[in-house]
C-alpha cells in the first residue's frame, strides 16, 4: 500500500471513529484546514477521506465551510432496530436451543456484572462498552456465521445511535436485570423464552432511543 493511500485510510478511520463515538456530534462543523491540522495530514488525503464519509451518509460537504456531520434519522434508526431486534432474538433462540456449557456463558455473565458495576460508578461509557460486549458475545454463541455477519453489518450505526443517546436517555437500570433473565432462559434451554426475553429487552431499549431521536429531529427542524 502506498504511503498516500495509508494516509487517506488513517484520516478516514480517525474521522469515522470520532463520528461513530459521537465525539463529532450530529451538526458538528469543521473547516478542512482545522481537520487536517488535528489529524496531522495534508488537505489532499483529508479530502479523499471526507468523500468516503460523504458516500456513507455520515457527513456533507459545505462549500467554503468544510464538512458537517449529518444528523441521525429517526426513521432509519427505527428500521435498523427492527432488523437488529429480529436477528439478535433469533440468535438468542439458537443459543438456548443448544444449551451451551457454563464456561461459554461466562462472558455474558461477566459483561452483565461489569454493566452493574459501571452504573454504580455512574460511568456510562464503561456501561455502554460492557453492554456491547454482552450482545457481541451472545451473537458469537449462536453458531450461525451468516447471522453474525448480518448483525455486524449494522453494528457501527447502532453504536453511533447508542453513543448519541447515552446521556440523553433515562439511566439504563433495567438492562442488567433483563440480561440476567435472558442468560437464565438460555441456561434452562428455553429457546422460546430466550427469544421473547431478548425481543422484549431490545424493544424496550429501542422505544427509549427512538423517543430521543424523534425529539432531536424536532429540534433540528
Secondary structure, DSSP 8 states (H G I E B T S, - for coil): --HHHHHHHHHHHHHHHHHHTTSS-TT-EE-HHHHHHHHT--HHHHHHHHHHHHHTTSEEEETTTEEEE----HHHHHHHHHHHHHHHHHHHHHHHHHT--HHHHHHHHHHHHHHHHHHHTT-HHHHHHHHHHHHHHHHHHT--HHHHHHHHTTHHHHHHHHHHHTTTS----HHHHHHHHHHHHHHTT-HHHHHHHHHHHHHHHHHHHHHHHHHHHHHH-
